[in-house]
Amino acid sequence: MKRWLPLLAFLILVGFFAKGLFLNPREVPSPFIGRAAPAFTLPLVGASGGQFSPADMRGKVWLLNVWAPWCVSCRQEHPVLMQIAATGRVPIVGLNWKDRDREAAALLARTGSPYVAVAEDLDGRVGIDYGVTGTPETYVIDREGIVRMKHIGPISPAIWQEKLEPKLKELGV
């Protein structure tokens, strides 16, 4: 029996690796799905003395979009976010992540802002609390403050139609 143990361990490892080949790398499971969104209070970009907290959105289904001015993919998704915001269907809150040069306000003034508020996470601690691995990432948060979905990467029209819109319909939006 002992001589079969290495072969059995090898076959188990091959099985795990084979399964991994068919997984979507953008579908990273989040431990927050079905749990309360981490609480925070951060200053608002471009609003002296203003602050944002997820508690401000209680009673609404909303999107938390983690982005940064230095993020090329964030700039690619920006027109899609502008289109979503123009519909008025769901509020989008920006989490400006690790913007050490403080470029967000100027960038949004030039390109327009899809956000109802932009919280400034300069040190990245809120991003860590949410399990952010990079930008952009978008979270769907329900009326009770529960995270219902996490999307990694830029939102394209296809992603909006195939993933986010169905989730919003499910949540009654």
C-alpha positions in Angstrom: 0.0 0.0 0.0 2.8 2.4 0.8 4.3 2.2 -2.6 1.0 3.4 -4.2 0.9 6.5 -2.0 3.2 8.7 -4.2 1.2 7.8 -7.3 -2.1 8.6 -5.5 -0.7 11.9 -4.3 0.5 12.7 -7.8 -2.9 11.9 -9.3 -4.7 14.1 -6.8 -2.3 17.0 -7.7 -2.9 16.5 -11.4 -6.6 16.6 -10.8 -6.3 20.0 -9.0 -4.1 21.4 -11.7 -6.4 20.1 -14.5 -9.4 21.8 -12.8 -7.4 25.0 -12.5 -6.9 25.1 -16.3 -10.7 25.6 -16.7 -11.2 28.4 -14.2 -11.5 32.0 -15.1 -8.8 34.1 -13.5 -11.1 37.0 -13.2 -13.5 35.0 -11.0 -11.6 35.1 -7.8 -13.9 34.1 -5.0 -14.4 36.8 -2.4 -14.9 35.9 1.3 -17.2 39.0 1.4 -19.9 37.6 -0.8 -23.0 37.3 1.4 -21.4 39.3 4.2 -21.6 42.9 5.3 -19.4 45.2 3.3 -16.5 46.4 5.5 -17.2 49.7 7.2 -15.1 52.7 6.7 -15.2 56.5 6.7 -12.9 58.3 4.3 -12.5 61.8 3.0 -14.0 62.7 -0.3 -11.9 63.6 -3.3 -12.1 67.3 -4.1 -14.5 68.0 -1.2 -12.7 69.7 1.7 -14.1 68.3 4.9 -16.5 65.9 3.2 -16.5 62.2 4.1 -18.1 59.0 2.8 -19.1 55.8 4.6 -21.0 52.8 3.2 -23.6 53.6 5.8 -24.5 56.6 3.7 -25.8 54.2 1.0 -28.0 52.2 3.4 -31.3 51.3 1.7 -29.8 51.5 -1.8 -28.3 48.9 -4.1 -25.0 50.5 -5.3 -21.7 49.8 -6.9 -18.3 50.3 -5.2 -15.8 50.8 -8.0 -12.1 50.6 -6.9 -10.0 52.6 -9.3 -6.9 54.9 -9.5 -5.8 57.6 -11.9 -2.6 55.7 -12.7 -4.6 52.6 -13.7 -4.8 52.1 -17.5 -7.7 49.6 -17.3 -9.7 52.1 -15.2 -9.4 54.6 -18.0 -10.7 51.9 -20.4 -13.8 51.3 -18.3 -14.5 54.9 -17.6 -16.8 55.5 -20.6 -18.8 52.4 -19.7 -19.2 53.7 -16.1 -20.3 57.1 -17.5 -23.0 55.3 -19.6 -24.2 53.4 -16.5 -24.2 56.5 -14.4 -26.2 58.4 -17.1 -29.0 55.9 -16.8 -29.5 56.7 -13.1 -30.3 53.1 -12.5 -27.7 52.4 -9.8 -25.4 54.8 -7.9 -21.7 54.3 -8.3 -19.3 55.2 -5.6 -15.6 55.4 -6.4 -12.8 54.3 -4.1 -9.7 56.2 -5.2 -7.0 53.6 -4.3 -3.4 54.6 -3.5 -3.5 57.9 -5.5 -0.3 59.2 -3.9 0.0 62.0 -6.4 -3.6 63.1 -5.8 -4.5 63.2 -9.5 -8.1 62.0 -9.1 -9.9 65.4 -8.8 -8.2 66.8 -11.8 -8.7 63.7 -13.9 -12.4 63.5 -13.1 -12.8 67.3 -13.8 -11.3 66.6 -17.3 -13.1 63.3 -18.1 -16.4 63.6 -16.2 -17.3 61.7 -13.1 -19.6 58.7 -13.1 -19.5 58.7 -9.3 -22.0 60.0 -6.7 -19.0 60.2 -4.3 -15.3 59.4 -4.5 -13.7 58.3 -1.3 -9.9 58.7 -1.0 -8.0 55.6 0.2 -4.5 57.0 0.0 -2.8 54.3 2.1 -4.9 51.4 0.6 -6.2 50.1 4.0 -9.8 50.1 2.9 -8.8 48.3 -0.2 -7.1 45.7 1.9 -10.2 45.3 4.0 -12.2 44.6 0.8 -9.6 42.1 -0.5 -8.6 44.3 -3.5 -5.9 42.7 -5.5 -5.6 45.4 -8.1 -7.6 48.0 -10.0 -10.3 48.1 -11.2 -12.5 46.0 -9.1 -16.3 46.5 -8.6 -18.5 45.3 -5.9 -22.3 45.1 -5.9 -23.7 46.0 -2.5 -27.4 45.5 -1.6 -29.8 47.6 0.4 -28.7 46.1 3.7 -25.0 46.6 3.0 -24.3 43.0 2.0 -21.7 42.4 -0.8 -23.5 40.4 -3.5 -20.9 40.3 -6.2 -17.3 41.2 -6.9 -15.9 41.7 -10.4 -12.2 42.0 -11.1 -11.1 43.9 -14.1 -12.6 46.6 -16.2 -16.4 46.6 -16.9 -17.1 46.3 -20.6 -20.5 46.6 -22.1 -20.6 42.7 -22.3 -19.7 42.3 -18.6 -22.4 44.9 -17.7 -25.0 43.0 -19.7 -23.9 39.5 -18.8 -22.9 39.8 -15.1 -23.8 43.1 -13.4 -27.2 43.8 -14.9 -28.6 40.4 -14.1 -27.3 40.7 -10.5 -29.0 44.1 -10.2 -32.3 42.7 -11.6 -32.0 39.9 -9.0 -31.7 42.6 -6.3 -34.8 44.5 -7.6 -33.0 47.3 -9.4 
